[in-house]
Amino acid sequence: MVSLSNVILIEHQSNGSPQPPWKCLMILNRSIGNLFRPVALLIAVAVCSFAAGYKIRPWKARAIESYASTLASEGVTIAVDPLFTDSLAAQVFDRPDMLARGIMPLAIVIFNSNDFPVEVDGPSIELLWDQERRQSVDPIYAVQCLYESKPTRRIVVPLPIPPIKIQQSHADACQDFKAKYLAVKRVEPHATAGGFLFLQVKDVPGLRQVLESAKVYIPNICNGKTGKEMMFFEIDLKPAIDAAPKK
């Protein structure tokens, strides 16, 4: 490989005839190319990895019979399905370490057999165990927890949500999390709809055991036509935990 010192010395070759400047520049460019070719290769690999990015994985509610934790009242059946391991969460979201980073997706699926629409307020839903009541966090904050060591702030969804700055490289993840977020869900007559809530569980030891005694409390359900409140739901998670793979 030609070094930079070779370029300096090339003007004074043994025959005494100096090389033209353009030829020196050609050698210099070739030398720099040889020096930095491995670096360029690494940059190319990094760009390709970035282009691959986050993959949005499709999700839709299953048949009601396939859910273990359900409850029916006033023509409405609600199923809850906690994705409480990294492998379960990775089936829906393109991250292999959601639980390791302290975020658990909780699927809420509403089956409406009435002749009128119903509305379910997702942000008001709580996870109950022992004496604790835990609400979900904003989907964008959940993305921050997955990609950043120190998210800017923890946001409980029912509060007014200030804007959260995110990196452009996380845009696909944010799009996916927001699209799958339950928010306020309107379910048309004789239809099914659902989405996910995101719960912080990084400070919960023995999560599987805790969830076996936990309940999902769904307080705000109403008739979408009249606005009349309907009966609240409180659904045991134990059947869903027992039905999940042990590993």
Beta strands, then each sheet from edge to edge (+ up, - down):
strand 1: 69-73
strand 2: 76-82
strand 3: 103-112
strand 4: 118-121
strand 5: 126-129
strand 6: 132-135
strand 7: 184-187
strand 8: 191-200
strand 9: 215-218
strand 10: 221-223
strand 11: 233-236
sheet 1: 1+ 2- 3+ 8-
sheet 2: 7+ 4- 10+
sheet 3: 6+ 5- 9+ 11-
end
